[in-house]
Amino acid sequence: MRITYYRFPDDTPEEVLLEHGCMITTISGDEVYARHIPDEKRQEVDYIDHTIQCSITKAKKLMKQYGGSGYTQHIDRDGGLFEVTEITLKGNNSRFKYNHHL
């Protein structure tokens, strides 16, 4: 199985992060997904995560648009992580033959 992530650059505006589904973590440890942060709730926000789970296509699109980076976690049948590969804008990012790892 492959799970792909995209990480926005550190200087990405809050509106862009929330628009693309980045998670908001509150001071109490709750995790919330929202399109905007109301002014009365802003003091409860600890941070906004800069990483989202997405497809390779979307990761490449966001890399072209905002910069940042992407990576894919390769997971075997037992649920163990056996490889992490960086996503590049040029070329094919799926070079693994999974039957060799299983």
N, CA, C and O atoms as CSV, one atom per row, in Angstrom:
chain,resi,resn,atom,element,x,y,z
A,1,MET,N,N,0.844,-1.162,0.000
A,1,MET,CA,C,0.000,0.000,0.000
A,1,MET,C,C,0.895,1.231,0.000
A,1,MET,O,O,1.991,1.221,0.560
A,2,ARG,N,N,0.415,2.281,-0.631
A,2,ARG,CA,C,1.148,3.547,-0.657
A,2,ARG,C,C,0.264,4.656,-0.104
A,2,ARG,O,O,-0.919,4.743,-0.433
A,3,ILE,N,N,0.840,5.491,0.728
A,3,ILE,CA,C,0.148,6.662,1.247
A,3,ILE,C,C,1.011,7.869,0.911
A,3,ILE,O,O,2.187,7.927,1.268
A,4,THR,N,N,0.414,8.828,0.222
A,4,THR,CA,C,1.155,9.996,-0.252
A,4,THR,C,C,0.783,11.224,0.575
A,4,THR,O,O,-0.382,11.430,0.917
A,5,TYR,N,N,1.795,12.036,0.888
A,5,TYR,CA,C,1.617,13.257,1.666
A,5,TYR,C,C,2.259,14.430,0.935
A,5,TYR,O,O,3.240,14.272,0.209
A,6,TYR,N,N,1.684,15.601,1.145
A,6,TYR,CA,C,2.264,16.846,0.644
A,6,TYR,C,C,2.449,17.769,1.840
A,6,TYR,O,O,1.568,17.876,2.693
A,7,ARG,N,N,3.602,18.436,1.900
A,7,ARG,CA,C,3.882,19.398,2.970
A,7,ARG,C,C,4.046,20.789,2.379
A,7,ARG,O,O,4.914,21.025,1.539
A,8,PHE,N,N,3.188,21.714,2.836
A,8,PHE,CA,C,3.259,23.109,2.406
A,8,PHE,C,C,4.497,23.768,2.983
A,8,PHE,O,O,4.967,23.369,4.048
A,9,PRO,N,N,5.040,24.780,2.292
A,9,PRO,CA,C,6.174,25.538,2.854
A,9,PRO,C,C,5.758,26.224,4.159
A,9,PRO,O,O,4.574,26.476,4.382
A,10,ASP,N,N,6.727,26.520,5.009
A,10,ASP,CA,C,6.442,27.120,6.317
A,10,ASP,C,C,5.788,28.494,6.219
A,10,ASP,O,O,5.057,28.888,7.127
A,11,ASP,N,N,6.032,29.228,5.139
A,11,ASP,CA,C,5.484,30.585,5.008
A,11,ASP,C,C,4.141,30.627,4.278
A,11,ASP,O,O,3.717,31.699,3.848
A,12,THR,N,N,3.466,29.492,4.127
A,12,THR,CA,C,2.178,29.434,3.438
A,12,THR,C,C,1.111,30.125,4.283
A,12,THR,O,O,1.029,29.872,5.485
A,13,PRO,N,N,0.288,30.997,3.680
A,13,PRO,CA,C,-0.770,31.682,4.434
A,13,PRO,C,C,-1.787,30.701,5.026
A,13,PRO,O,O,-2.062,29.645,4.456
A,14,GLU,N,N,-2.325,31.071,6.162
A,14,GLU,CA,C,-3.307,30.249,6.872
A,14,GLU,C,C,-4.509,29.897,5.996
A,14,GLU,O,O,-5.002,28.771,6.049
A,15,GLU,N,N,-4.984,30.850,5.190
A,15,GLU,CA,C,-6.157,30.617,4.345
A,15,GLU,C,C,-5.917,29.468,3.364
A,15,GLU,O,O,-6.810,28.657,3.119
A,16,VAL,N,N,-4.710,29.405,2.806
A,16,VAL,CA,C,-4.367,28.352,1.844
A,16,VAL,C,C,-4.330,27.000,2.541
A,16,VAL,O,O,-4.840,26.013,2.011
A,17,LEU,N,N,-3.733,26.949,3.720
A,17,LEU,CA,C,-3.654,25.699,4.470
A,17,LEU,C,C,-5.049,25.156,4.775
A,17,LEU,O,O,-5.320,23.973,4.566
A,18,LEU,N,N,-5.924,26.019,5.267
A,18,LEU,CA,C,-7.268,25.584,5.624
A,18,LEU,C,C,-8.091,25.216,4.397
A,18,LEU,O,O,-8.903,24.293,4.453
A,19,GLU,N,N,-7.891,25.923,3.294
A,19,GLU,CA,C,-8.601,25.630,2.048
A,19,GLU,C,C,-8.304,24.220,1.552
A,19,GLU,O,O,-9.178,23.562,0.988
A,20,HIS,N,N,-7.091,23.761,1.758
A,20,HIS,CA,C,-6.674,22.448,1.267
A,20,HIS,C,C,-6.816,21.343,2.314
A,20,HIS,O,O,-6.378,20.217,2.077
A,21,GLY,N,N,-7.415,21.638,3.456
A,21,GLY,CA,C,-7.737,20.597,4.423
A,21,GLY,C,C,-6.686,20.297,5.468
A,21,GLY,O,O,-6.659,19.191,6.007
A,22,CYS,N,N,-5.823,21.247,5.769
A,22,CYS,CA,C,-4.845,21.022,6.832
A,22,CYS,C,C,-5.554,20.999,8.196
A,22,CYS,O,O,-6.534,21.713,8.407
A,23,MET,N,N,-5.055,20.190,9.091
A,23,MET,CA,C,-5.672,19.991,10.394
A,23,MET,C,C,-5.267,21.090,11.372
A,23,MET,O,O,-4.113,21.516,11.412
A,24,ILE,N,N,-6.243,21.537,12.158
A,24,ILE,CA,C,-6.026,22.523,13.210
A,24,ILE,C,C,-5.924,21.754,14.526
A,24,ILE,O,O,-6.785,20.927,14.827
A,25,THR,N,N,-4.892,22.016,15.305
A,25,THR,CA,C,-4.749,21.404,16.627
A,25,THR,C,C,-4.961,22.488,17.676
A,25,THR,O,O,-4.330,23.545,17.634
A,26,THR,N,N,-5.854,22.211,18.614
A,26,THR,CA,C,-6.154,23.180,19.663
A,26,THR,C,C,-5.204,22.988,20.841
A,26,THR,O,O,-4.487,21.991,20.923
A,27,ILE,N,N,-5.213,23.946,21.739
A,27,ILE,CA,C,-4.366,23.887,22.932
A,27,ILE,C,C,-4.707,22.663,23.774
A,27,ILE,O,O,-3.827,22.082,24.410
A,28,SER,N,N,-5.985,22.268,23.782
A,28,SER,CA,C,-6.407,21.100,24.569
A,28,SER,C,C,-6.066,19.776,23.884
A,28,SER,O,O,-6.295,18.710,24.456
A,29,GLY,N,N,-5.519,19.832,22.661
A,29,GLY,CA,C,-5.112,18.624,21.955
A,29,GLY,C,C,-6.133,18.093,20.959
A,29,GLY,O,O,-5.876,17.088,20.297
A,30,ASP,N,N,-7.276,18.739,20.839
A,30,ASP,CA,C,-8.289,18.316,19.873
A,30,ASP,C,C,-7.810,18.621,18.460
A,30,ASP,O,O,-7.104,19.603,18.235
A,31,GLU,N,N,-8.197,17.774,17.512
A,31,GLU,CA,C,-7.853,17.980,16.108
A,31,GLU,C,C,-9.129,18.297,15.345
A,31,GLU,O,O,-10.106,17.550,15.416
A,32,VAL,N,N,-9.117,19.408,14.615
A,32,VAL,CA,C,-10.303,19.913,13.943
A,32,VAL,C,C,-9.961,20.244,12.496
A,32,VAL,O,O,-8.876,20.747,12.203
A,33,TYR,N,N,-10.897,19.955,11.597
A,33,TYR,CA,C,-10.773,20.382,10.204
A,33,TYR,C,C,-11.829,21.452,9.976
A,33,TYR,O,O,-13.013,21.226,10.225
A,34,ALA,N,N,-11.400,22.619,9.502
A,34,ALA,CA,C,-12.328,23.723,9.267
A,34,ALA,C,C,-11.815,24.581,8.117
A,34,ALA,O,O,-10.617,24.595,7.834
A,35,ARG,N,N,-12.715,25.292,7.461
A,35,ARG,CA,C,-12.339,26.184,6.356
A,35,ARG,C,C,-11.814,27.524,6.841
A,35,ARG,O,O,-11.072,28.197,6.125
A,36,HIS,N,N,-12.195,27.919,8.059
A,36,HIS,CA,C,-11.683,29.165,8.640
A,36,HIS,C,C,-11.737,29.058,10.161
A,36,HIS,O,O,-12.421,28.196,10.712
A,37,ILE,N,N,-11.012,29.938,10.821
A,37,ILE,CA,C,-10.985,29.967,12.280
A,37,ILE,C,C,-11.739,31.212,12.728
A,37,ILE,O,O,-11.312,32.332,12.445
A,38,PRO,N,N,-12.861,31.025,13.429
A,38,PRO,CA,C,-13.595,32.207,13.917
A,38,PRO,C,C,-12.748,32.992,14.916
A,38,PRO,O,O,-11.944,32.413,15.646
A,39,ASP,N,N,-12.931,34.304,14.942
A,39,ASP,CA,C,-12.148,35.168,15.829
A,39,ASP,C,C,-12.274,34.757,17.289
A,39,ASP,O,O,-11.295,34.827,18.031
A,40,GLU,N,N,-13.472,34.326,17.722
A,40,GLU,CA,C,-13.678,33.964,19.127
A,40,GLU,C,C,-12.995,32.635,19.500
A,40,GLU,O,O,-12.842,32.338,20.685
A,41,LYS,N,N,-12.583,31.833,18.504
A,41,LYS,CA,C,-11.908,30.563,18.754
A,41,LYS,C,C,-10.398,30.627,18.506
A,41,LYS,O,O,-9.680,29.674,18.809
A,42,ARG,N,N,-9.920,31.733,17.963
A,42,ARG,CA,C,-8.507,31.853,17.588
A,42,ARG,C,C,-7.550,31.632,18.761
A,42,ARG,O,O,-6.478,31.060,18.564
A,43,GLN,N,N,-7.899,32.064,19.960
A,43,GLN,CA,C,-7.015,31.891,21.115
A,43,GLN,C,C,-6.895,30.424,21.531
A,43,GLN,O,O,-5.987,30.078,22.286
A,44,GLU,N,N,-7.794,29.553,21.054
A,44,GLU,CA,C,-7.747,28.123,21.385
A,44,GLU,C,C,-6.853,27.329,20.426
A,44,GLU,O,O,-6.582,26.154,20.672
A,45,VAL,N,N,-6.390,27.958,19.332
A,45,VAL,CA,C,-5.591,27.252,18.329
A,45,VAL,C,C,-4.135,27.184,18.774
A,45,VAL,O,O,-3.521,28.199,19.103
A,46,ASP,N,N,-3.594,25.958,18.776
A,46,ASP,CA,C,-2.176,25.765,19.080
A,46,ASP,C,C,-1.354,25.920,17.808
A,46,ASP,O,O,-0.414,26.714,17.768
A,47,TYR,N,N,-1.706,25.158,16.758
A,47,TYR,CA,C,-1.022,25.280,15.469
A,47,TYR,C,C,-1.870,24.647,14.369
A,47,TYR,O,O,-2.831,23.924,14.632
A,48,ILE,N,N,-1.482,24.944,13.125
A,48,ILE,CA,C,-2.104,24.348,11.941
A,48,ILE,C,C,-1.042,23.479,11.283
A,48,ILE,O,O,0.051,23.945,10.963
A,49,ASP,N,N,-1.383,22.207,11.087
A,49,ASP,CA,C,-0.448,21.276,10.456
A,49,ASP,C,C,-0.240,21.689,9.001
A,49,ASP,O,O,-1.177,22.158,8.356
A,50,HIS,N,N,0.955,21.523,8.485
A,50,HIS,CA,C,1.271,21.894,7.110
A,50,HIS,C,C,1.269,20.695,6.172
A,50,HIS,O,O,1.636,20.839,5.005
A,51,THR,N,N,0.869,19.517,6.644
A,51,THR,CA,C,0.922,18.299,5.843
A,51,THR,C,C,-0.481,17.749,5.620
A,51,THR,O,O,-1.295,17.694,6.541
A,52,ILE,N,N,-0.751,17.341,4.373
A,52,ILE,CA,C,-2.024,16.703,4.049
A,52,ILE,C,C,-1.758,15.378,3.344
A,52,ILE,O,O,-0.712,15.190,2.722
A,53,GLN,N,N,-2.713,14.470,3.451
A,53,GLN,CA,C,-2.656,13.217,2.705
A,53,GLN,C,C,-3.402,13.440,1.398
A,53,GLN,O,O,-4.501,13.994,1.399
A,54,CYS,N,N,-2.816,13.012,0.280
A,54,CYS,CA,C,-3.420,13.248,-1.024
A,54,CYS,C,C,-2.875,12.254,-2.041
A,54,CYS,O,O,-2.102,11.361,-1.694
A,55,SER,N,N,-3.281,12.413,-3.293
A,55,SER,CA,C,-2.749,11.577,-4.369
A,55,SER,C,C,-1.423,12.155,-4.860
A,55,SER,O,O,-1.088,13.302,-4.566
A,56,ILE,N,N,-0.685,11.360,-5.601
A,56,ILE,CA,C,0.579,11.842,-6.175
A,56,ILE,C,C,0.297,12.985,-7.142
A,56,ILE,O,O,1.045,13.961,-7.185
A,57,THR,N,N,-0.773,12.870,-7.913
A,57,THR,CA,C,-1.131,13.919,-8.871
A,57,THR,C,C,-1.387,15.239,-8.159
A,57,THR,O,O,-0.892,16.284,-8.583
A,58,LYS,N,N,-2.166,15.191,-7.066
A,58,LYS,CA,C,-2.453,16.420,-6.331
A,58,LYS,C,C,-1.184,16.966,-5.673
A,58,LYS,O,O,-0.980,18.180,-5.635
A,59,ALA,N,N,-0.335,16.079,-5.156
A,59,ALA,CA,C,0.915,16.533,-4.542
A,59,ALA,C,C,1.773,17.272,-5.564
A,59,ALA,O,O,2.329,18.327,-5.259
A,60,LYS,N,N,1.885,16.725,-6.778
A,60,LYS,CA,C,2.670,17.388,-7.821
A,60,LYS,C,C,2.054,18.733,-8.197
A,60,LYS,O,O,2.772,19.710,-8.410
A,61,LYS,N,N,0.730,18.783,-8.279
A,61,LYS,CA,C,0.046,20.038,-8.610
A,61,LYS,C,C,0.328,21.099,-7.549
A,61,LYS,O,O,0.617,22.250,-7.877
A,62,LEU,N,N,0.241,20.706,-6.266
A,62,LEU,CA,C,0.502,21.654,-5.186
A,62,LEU,C,C,1.967,22.065,-5.138
A,62,LEU,O,O,2.280,23.208,-4.804
A,63,MET,N,N,2.870,21.142,-5.468
A,63,MET,CA,C,4.295,21.478,-5.510
A,63,MET,C,C,4.567,22.524,-6.584
A,63,MET,O,O,5.363,23.439,-6.374
A,64,LYS,N,N,3.912,22.393,-7.724
A,64,LYS,CA,C,4.081,23.388,-8.794
A,64,LYS,C,C,3.506,24.735,-8.379
A,64,LYS,O,O,4.079,25.782,-8.682
A,65,GLN,N,N,2.371,24.705,-7.682
A,65,GLN,CA,C,1.677,25.935,-7.331
A,65,GLN,C,C,2.301,26.658,-6.131
A,65,GLN,O,O,2.460,27.878,-6.166
A,66,TYR,N,N,2.655,25.923,-5.071
A,66,TYR,CA,C,3.107,26.556,-3.833
A,66,TYR,C,C,4.558,26.252,-3.460
A,66,TYR,O,O,5.109,26.896,-2.567
A,67,GLY,N,N,5.172,25.299,-4.115
A,67,GLY,CA,C,6.481,24.835,-3.660
A,67,GLY,C,C,6.254,23.693,-2.691
A,67,GLY,O,O,5.334,22.898,-2.881
A,68,GLY,N,N,7.054,23.597,-1.681
A,68,GLY,CA,C,6.870,22.541,-0.695
A,68,GLY,C,C,7.449,21.222,-1.166
A,68,GLY,O,O,8.257,21.181,-2.094
A,69,SER,N,N,7.033,20.153,-0.526
A,69,SER,CA,C,7.570,18.837,-0.857
A,69,SER,C,C,6.503,17.771,-0.667
A,69,SER,O,O,5.493,17.979,0.006
A,70,GLY,N,N,6.758,16.631,-1.276
A,70,GLY,CA,C,5.853,15.503,-1.143
A,70,GLY,C,C,6.632,14.225,-0.956
A,70,GLY,O,O,7.789,14.125,-1.364
A,71,TYR,N,N,5.998,13.247,-0.337
A,71,TYR,CA,C,6.638,11.948,-0.157
A,71,TYR,C,C,5.573,10.864,-0.098
A,71,TYR,O,O,4.409,11.128,0.206
A,72,THR,N,N,5.989,9.654,-0.391
A,72,THR,CA,C,5.106,8.501,-0.357
A,72,THR,C,C,5.662,7.485,0.629
A,72,THR,O,O,6.846,7.148,0.589
A,73,GLN,N,N,4.798,7.002,1.514
A,73,GLN,CA,C,5.168,5.935,2.433
A,73,GLN,C,C,4.709,4.615,1.825
A,73,GLN,O,O,3.550,4.482,1.431
A,74,HIS,N,N,5.598,3.657,1.747
A,74,HIS,CA,C,5.296,2.335,1.216
A,74,HIS,C,C,5.145,1.381,2.399
A,74,HIS,O,O,6.067,1.223,3.200
A,75,ILE,N,N,3.982,0.751,2.504
A,75,ILE,CA,C,3.650,-0.071,3.656
A,75,ILE,C,C,3.419,-1.502,3.205
A,75,ILE,O,O,2.715,-1.740,2.224
A,76,ASP,N,N,4.011,-2.461,3.919
A,76,ASP,CA,C,3.839,-3.868,3.550
A,76,ASP,C,C,2.539,-4.425,4.133
A,76,ASP,O,O,1.816,-3.718,4.834
A,77,ARG,N,N,2.249,-5.681,3.843
A,77,ARG,CA,C,0.995,-6.300,4.272
A,77,ARG,C,C,0.832,-6.377,5.772
A,77,ARG,O,O,-0.293,-6.388,6.271
A,78,ASP,N,N,1.924,-6.430,6.495
A,78,ASP,CA,C,1.864,-6.498,7.956
A,78,ASP,C,C,1.648,-5.130,8.591
A,78,ASP,O,O,1.514,-5.024,9.810
A,79,GLY,N,N,1.614,-4.088,7.772
A,79,GLY,CA,C,1.415,-2.737,8.284
A,79,GLY,C,C,2.689,-2.009,8.625
A,79,GLY,O,O,2.644,-0.904,9.167
A,80,GLY,N,N,3.825,-2.600,8.320
A,80,GLY,CA,C,5.109,-1.968,8.603
A,80,GLY,C,C,5.558,-1.073,7.458
A,80,GLY,O,O,5.352,-1.389,6.286
A,81,LEU,N,N,6.155,0.010,7.804
A,81,LEU,CA,C,6.684,0.949,6.817
A,81,LEU,C,C,8.040,0.434,6.345
A,81,LEU,O,O,8.959,0.282,7.151
A,82,PHE,N,N,8.176,0.161,5.033
A,82,PHE,CA,C,9.459,-0.353,4.562
A,82,PHE,C,C,10.220,0.609,3.677
A,82,PHE,O,O,11.390,0.370,3.380
A,83,GLU,N,N,9.591,1.691,3.247
A,83,GLU,CA,C,10.311,2.650,2.402
A,83,GLU,C,C,9.543,3.967,2.371
A,83,GLU,O,O,8.313,3.985,2.417
A,84,VAL,N,N,10.282,5.060,2.294
A,84,VAL,CA,C,9.711,6.387,2.074
A,84,VAL,C,C,10.435,6.973,0.880
A,84,VAL,O,O,11.664,7.043,0.865
A,85,THR,N,N,9.673,7.396,-0.128
A,85,THR,CA,C,10.286,7.983,-1.319
A,85,THR,C,C,9.804,9.410,-1.517
A,85,THR,O,O,8.644,9.733,-1.263
A,86,GLU,N,N,10.701,10.240,-1.967
A,86,GLU,CA,C,10.380,11.634,-2.253
A,86,GLU,C,C,9.657,11.721,-3.594
A,86,GLU,O,O,9.970,10.977,-4.523
A,87,ILE,N,N,8.699,12.625,-3.689
A,87,ILE,CA,C,8.003,12.861,-4.948
A,87,ILE,C,C,8.752,13.939,-5.707
A,87,ILE,O,O,9.083,14.988,-5.154
A,88,THR,N,N,9.015,13.674,-6.972
A,88,THR,CA,C,9.670,14.654,-7.833
A,88,THR,C,C,8.681,15.117,-8.890
A,88,THR,O,O,7.760,14.386,-9.255
A,89,LEU,N,N,8.878,16.330,-9.375
A,89,LEU,CA,C,7.966,16.861,-10.383
A,89,LEU,C,C,8.140,16.183,-11.733
A,89,LEU,O,O,7.175,16.060,-12.488
A,90,LYS,N,N,9.325,15.751,-12.042
A,90,LYS,CA,C,9.567,15.107,-13.332
A,90,LYS,C,C,9.728,13.607,-13.124
A,90,LYS,O,O,10.366,13.158,-12.171
A,91,GLY,N,N,9.141,12.853,-14.025
A,91,GLY,CA,C,9.318,11.407,-13.989
A,91,GLY,C,C,8.206,10.671,-13.284
A,91,GLY,O,O,7.262,11.264,-12.761
A,92,ASN,N,N,8.346,9.360,-13.286
A,92,ASN,CA,C,7.382,8.472,-12.688
A,92,ASN,C,C,7.802,8.193,-11.247
A,92,ASN,O,O,8.947,7.820,-10.994
A,93,ASN,N,N,6.886,8.372,-10.313
A,93,ASN,CA,C,7.198,8.184,-8.902
A,93,ASN,C,C,6.812,6.810,-8.377
A,93,ASN,O,O,6.863,6.584,-7.167
A,94,SER,N,N,6.429,5.893,-9.243
A,94,SER,CA,C,6.041,4.556,-8.775
A,94,SER,C,C,6.933,3.513,-9.424
A,94,SER,O,O,6.536,2.870,-10.396
A,95,ARG,N,N,8.130,3.342,-8.895
A,95,ARG,CA,C,9.093,2.422,-9.473
A,95,ARG,C,C,9.163,1.095,-8.731
A,95,ARG,O,O,9.989,0.248,-9.070
A,96,PHE,N,N,8.311,0.895,-7.721
A,96,PHE,CA,C,8.394,-0.297,-6.887
A,96,PHE,C,C,7.553,-1.425,-7.436
A,96,PHE,O,O,6.456,-1.204,-7.951
A,97,LYS,N,N,8.069,-2.633,-7.325
A,97,LYS,CA,C,7.324,-3.837,-7.628
A,97,LYS,C,C,7.050,-4.475,-6.273
A,97,LYS,O,O,7.952,-5.027,-5.643
A,98,TYR,N,N,5.802,-4.396,-5.830
A,98,TYR,CA,C,5.478,-4.767,-4.467
A,98,TYR,C,C,5.665,-6.238,-4.158
A,98,TYR,O,O,5.882,-6.585,-2.997
A,99,ASN,N,N,5.591,-7.128,-5.152
A,99,ASN,CA,C,5.779,-8.533,-4.836
A,99,ASN,C,C,7.201,-8.841,-4.383
A,99,ASN,O,O,7.436,-9.881,-3.768
A,100,HIS,N,N,8.155,-7.953,-4.677
A,100,HIS,CA,C,9.534,-8.145,-4.190
A,100,HIS,C,C,9.655,-7.875,-2.710
A,100,HIS,O,O,10.564,-8.393,-2.062
A,101,HIS,N,N,8.758,-7.076,-2.160
A,101,HIS,CA,C,8.837,-6.667,-0.744
A,101,HIS,C,C,7.909,-7.472,0.140
A,101,HIS,O,O,7.968,-7.336,1.362
A,102,LEU,N,N,7.054,-8.307,-0.431
A,102,LEU,CA,C,6.037,-8.968,0.392
A,102,LEU,C,C,6.360,-10.374,0.728
A,102,LEU,O,O,5.583,-11.038,1.415
